Amino acid sequence: YYRREWQLIRGVPIVWAFAQNWERIDNFQARCDDIVIATYPKAGTTWMSEIVDMILHAGNDEQCGRDFIYNKVPMLEFWAPNVLAPGTKTLEETPSPRVIKTHLPVSLLPKSFWEKKSKVVYVARNAKDLAVSYYHFDRMNQLHPEPGTWAEYLEKYVAGKVGYGSWYDHVNSWWEKTKDHPVLYIFYEDMKEDPKREIRKVAQFLGKDLGENVLENIVNKTSFEVMKDNPRTNYVTNTAPFFQTDISPFMRKGVAGDWKNHFTVAQNERFDEDYGRKMAGSPLCFRTEDHQP
Ligand code: A3P
């Protein structure tokens, strides 16, 4: 049983189902060799999950094809323990090294991750493409409230009244954390521009020295086209009924700059003005154009 609504946890809207029994999140026991993939939703979580899994298995195709991405890289909010199918699986049973994904903002991450100094790979994506991607995701994800029209949705997004709260707070507070925690901060647009360079950075951060051939294999296997056709990453054969990929596919477009097909000129002007205010003083600089080589 689940409701299609958000529930506030310390002021942050969370998927109703995930918000149940929140002590299981607060009391989650991290391990020092956990690898956390943290993102605001739609920033490239699945892409980075597949990359990290391939890095850990040195690109071994058989190993990497062993299971669905949501089992290989379980989501903290879902699996600690599983709120929708209690008793089926817990992250406690997962052997080390665990790769755990989460969309939690810094303020809600279980404190044991900070204490154990677990490594975090954070992926950030520009606010405009992210809004578009999130809008289509809210249409197809049956655990999320209906987004309404694009214009209505954009208002909610800018106000932080969407799942996991404000994009602006999320990206800035995770950036702050790079100062006192092992956080590798990666940009989606940089991954699009030069995936090999960014994958090498992630491998180095995880202490893996990969040869050129392995790196190139990972670049190819994690390209949008390959992941879109891969049943283990595209959610088309998803066993959970929550993603209705006939409404909008999970692997939707996978580009930078799609916002231009959605924002009107007026929406863009208002967005930029508000963005300037909210991001004043932030050292973060996002690219909103397609920079493919
Ligand atoms: P779009 O909706 O803009 O296409 P997340 O995994 O965090 O939910 O993010 C999903 C977004 O990442 C979607 O964006 C999806 O298409 C995109 N994506 C997934 N795999 C990708 C890949 N290999 N390369 C580029 N983009 C990818």
Residues whose N, C-alpha, C, O or C-beta is under 5 A from the ligand:
A	BS01	A3P	Y40 P41 K42 A43 G44 T45 T46 W47 D129 S133 T222 S223 F224 M227 F250 M251 R252 K253 G254 V255
